[in-house]
Structure formats: C-alpha cells, structure tokens
C-alpha cells in the first residue's frame, strides 16, 4: 500500500516538468539571440565597410 502511495505521489509532482519547461525556454531564447546577432552582425559589418570606403 505504501508503494502505491509513493508512485501516485511521484506521478502527481510536477517539479521535473517545470525544469524541462525552463530548459526549453532557455533553448528558444538562445536561438533567438543567435539569430538576432547574426542578422545585426551582417548589417553592422556592411555599415562599417561603407564608412571605411568613404574615409580618406
């Protein structure tokens, strides 16, 4: 009977699900940050190249 209680308590706990959700959110944030840095890096590089060509 005690084993059944332990198993049902384990199934009802959601600590593991919370940790998994945080891991998924962190992965999405990292992917968005990498995409933004890549997009902005290309634009900034082009801007610096234009400025460099206009300088004597």
C-alpha positions in Angstrom: 0.0 0.0 0.0 2.8 2.4 0.8 4.5 1.7 -2.6 1.2 2.6 -4.3 1.1 5.9 -2.4 4.7 6.7 -3.3 4.1 6.0 -7.0 1.0 8.2 -7.1 2.8 11.0 -5.3 5.6 10.7 -7.8 3.2 10.9 -10.8 1.4 14.0 -9.3 4.6 16.0 -8.7 5.4 18.4 -11.5 9.0 19.5 -10.5 10.5 17.6 -13.4 8.1 19.2 -15.9 9.0 22.6 -14.6 12.7 22.0 -15.1 12.0 20.8 -18.6 9.9 23.8 -19.4 12.8 26.1 -18.3 15.2 24.2 -20.4 13.0 24.6 -23.5 12.5 28.3 -22.8 16.3 28.8 -22.4 17.0 27.0 -25.7 14.5 29.2 -27.5 16.0 32.3 -26.0 19.5 31.2 -27.1 18.3 30.5 -30.7 16.6 33.9 -30.9 19.7 35.7 -29.6 21.9 33.9 -32.1 19.6 34.8 -35.0 19.4 38.4 -33.9 23.2 38.7 -33.5 23.7 37.1 -36.9 21.3 39.4 -38.6 22.6 42.6 -36.9 26.2 41.5 -37.4 25.8 41.4 -41.2 24.2 44.9 -41.2 26.8 46.4 -38.9 29.6 44.9 -41.0 28.1 46.5 -44.1 27.8 49.8 -42.4 31.4 49.8 -41.3 32.5 48.8 -44.8 30.6 51.7 -46.3 32.1 54.1 -43.7 35.6 52.8 -44.3 35.4 53.3 -48.0 34.2 56.9 -47.5 37.1 57.8 -45.2 40.4 59.1 -46.8 
